[in-house]
Structure formats: C-alpha cells, structure tokens
Amino acid sequence: MKLIIATIKPFKLEEVREALTDIGVRGMMVTEIKGFGSQSGHTEIYRGAEYAVNFVPKVKLELVVAANMADQVVETITKTAQTGKIGDGKIFVLDVQQAIRVRTGETDADAI
Amino acid sequence: MNTLAKLALPAALIALPSLGLAEEGPVPGVNASTDTVFILNSLLFLVGGFLVFWMAAGFAMLEAGLVRSKNVTMQLIKNISLFSLAAIFYYLIGYNLMYPLGTWSVDGVLSGVWGPGVLEAVGVTSDAADDYSYASTGSDFFFQLMFCATTASIVSGTLAERIKLWPFLIFTIVLTAVIYPLQASWKWGGGFLDAAGFLDFAGSTVVHSVGGWAALTGAIILGPRIGKYNKEGKTVPIPGSNLTLATLGTFILWLGWFGFNGGSQLAMGTVGDVADVSRIFANTNTAAAGGAIAALILTQIMYKKPDLTMVLNGALAGLVSITAEPLTPSLGAATLIGAVGGVIVVFAVPFLDKLKIDDVVGAIPVHLIAGIWGTIAVVFTNGDASLGTQLYAIVVVGLFTVIVSAIVWFVLKATMGLRVDEETEINGLDMAELGMEAYPEFSKG
C-alpha cells in the first residue's frame, strides 16, 4: 500500500477528484492548506500599505491505494492538476504499513 | 441648521394672528396655514431624525466589519452604549447648552440655560406650543440629539481594538454633554461664529470635524495597535473581519445622510423649502457617488487593484464634503466636491500611517480632513461665504476640540488608563473584556 500526498491548486480539486474516481480511487482526504515552495509569496496592497502574502493557499490530497495502483494515481494527478505555471504543487509517495477499516475490522487491501 | 435665522420669518408670522389678522395671512412664499407649516416642519425633523438615528447602525456595521473578529463584540457594545449615553447626556445638559435661544452667560460663547431639555405638554394646543410658528420642541430635540450622537460615533472607530470600554464611554459623556453642544452653540445656537458669518449647513465642521479632531487626539494619545507598524517603521495592514458588513454600514450611512443634510433645511412649510430639501437630497447622493468613484479609479491606478475599503471611505468622504453646503451647488458641482473628498481619503489614509497614527476605520480622513475640505468648499458655490471666516471657524473649533479632548484623554489615561494590556489586545477584547465572541462557532470549529 502507498500513501500519496499531493498538493495542488485549489481550483483543480474538482477535476482531479473526477479523474481519480474514474480510475477507481474510492476515497481520499482533502485539507485546505497554506504553504510555500518555489512559487513563494506575492505582495498585495490594503488601504495603501503593501504586505507580503508569504503562504499561498493550496489543497492537500491524501490517498492510500494498493501499491500497484500508485503510479497510475500519480500520473493522473500530475496530468490533471498541471497548468504549466509556477505553483502547480508536489506529489509525495510513502509506504503504508497497515490499514484498518474501523467499522468491520478488515485490514490492508480489504480496508482501502 | 441655523435655528435662529429660521425662526426669524416665522417669528414675524406669529405676530399676525395676535393682531387679529386671518391665520392664513398673505406672507410671501407661505401659502399653507400656520398649523400646516408647524406640522410639516415637525415632520421634517422627525423623518430626518430617524434617518440620522439609522446612521448609528451604519457606524456600528462599518466598524464591526473593519475590526478583526476578536474585537467585534466590543465594537458593537461601544456603539450601542455611546449612542445611549449621547441620548441621555444631550437631554441632561447638551440641548440647552447648544440652544440658549438668546440667553447667554458669556455672550455668544456660553449658554445661560442650564439643565435638562423640556418638551411641550401632552396634546399641546397651538396657543401653548413653544413655537407655534415653527415646529414642535420634541421634533427639534429628537433631530438635534441624533447629530450629537453622530459626533460620538465617529470617535469609536478610530480608537477600536485597543481602548478600554469605560474610559471610552466617559470620554463620550464629556463629548456629548459638553464639547459638542458648546461649540455647536457658537454656530447653530446663534453664537459668535454664526455672528461672524461662518456657514456650515449640516455640520462638516460642527459635527464631522469635531468627531474627527476628538478621534485624532485620542489616536495620538492612545498609540497604534500592537503590530500595526513593524520594527522598520513599515505599515502592516490589519484587514477587517467582514467587508460585507462594512459595505452595508456604508450604505446605511449614505441613506441616513439624506436625513442629516435634508433635515438640516429645518423647514418644509413652503414650496421653496420642500424644493430645497429635494435639491439637498439629490446633491448629497451625487456627492457620495463622486467620492466613491474617485476612490475606485484612484486605487485602481495607484495600486493596480481597486480597494473596497477605500471606496467605502470615499463615499463617506463625499458625504462629509457636501455636508457644509448641500443646497447651493449644482449636481455637477456637488459631484466634484464629493469626488475631491474621495481623493483626499486615498492620500490621507497612507499619510496618517506614515505619521504612525493608527485610525482603524479611516474616520480621520473621512470626517476630519474631508470635513475641513467641505467647510472650505462652501465658498465655491455660496456667495455669502468668505474663505477667511470659514478658515477662522475651522481653526477655532479645531483648537477648542483638540485642547479639551486632550485634557480629558490625559486625565483618563492618568486615572483609569486608556489601553487594555498587551495580552488582552493580542487575545482580543471580546474574550478578555466581555467574555463573549461575536462569532463563537467559527473559533470552535
């Protein structure tokens, strides 16, 4: 099993969710986050005073999928979330040791 | 707003019935009966008064929207308390201090009438009315009270997010019982500024600048909010919690201003007066529009993106600018006078920040600086105004308000302290001082 963490531009969330369900992903966790990477921040003006927006809003997806599906998920996210402009986000893939479904107690592949 | 001048014609009128002439005697411009004139004048005061009352709601919403969510409840409690205190202290002292009706203890400077305002008897008849030729005392009191409360409302926004509740309210009492009514008597009570020929139709100076001067003095003595200016001296913006409320508040103020300026015609018993009230409504409206559009365009040009809070301030500055003379300008002139107010705001807000004067809602640019501009602008459209006299009154009223306010602020600072402590300020005044939040669900997730 693999845990896939992806940060994407918020407006891409719906498109990515649709693409992932199409390839058979049956669940994901979504969090609204702020952060910075190579895009870093930008400046805005409020009542005549300039201020730096150091953290840019992003959406973080977390999905646990079977190991053999991970590449396809990563590829789908990359393809769908890409705009080609700076700030498209990053994807991290981690190993997962165990998964349990709370309702039934099923584990690992049965649980995800 | 010059009650005495307005009284002159009706006062001559009242002599007619007593001479045994017909009640509907041939008085130039007056075709309605004395009863009708009395009713219409009183009605103008009542309608104007409740419109100006509604401005208190406008200030409350504007300020609630421009402070951070952790200080919203405090800002609201200040607004309803200051209005209520103004109502009580204007009744107890202010009304008679402002309108001595010719009885001075120091001629033209200090009223000789002390004590609470008194209304006419229940079901008063025309014989027993205080001023049958003009309007009911109750309507006049009600209308004038609202102006006094408006002056107090101006101060609360500037000093938001750091001043303690009770010292602020005590200042409000001094402002509404003494500072406002005393200087207002110099103009609207027939005092020395009126005698000098100073013109201020609905109060660019008498109301708005006075509130602005008191706010400026308070802001300097109180100091800026923690974190507003960083170590390098740069301004750190502190965005407001709810621009929807701030916009609603601005529209409410805009609405209330029709009563503020229109009611200040002080009479509605003749074709001329009603036509003038209508003119004032139209001019007041277009001045606000001019101020808003000027700020919209300027912020787009200067900052590449329009700034809503500046546009809101711009509309209000337009309103303040036209308040000293909403009658004589043409629609075009009124629009331009308002537009200059909008320009003033866009430059004055960052300028105050350069001086490290922290004005949370922009009340100083809107009410003080645009108020000064409006008072000067009278000379462009009203031939009776002289620039020298307008400037003289601006300086006199400014010096008086600043000196008395400063004394009161310093006394409060020395005795009770003006500021909440650092921890309270950072945690927010709502929880620390009041133990309740404006938006409790938000913080508990």
Interface residues (C-beta under 8 A of the other chain):
Chain A: E44 I45 Y46 R47 G48 A49 Y51
Chain B: K234 T235 V236 P237 P239 Y303 K304 K305 D307 T309 M310 V346 V349 P350 D353 G362
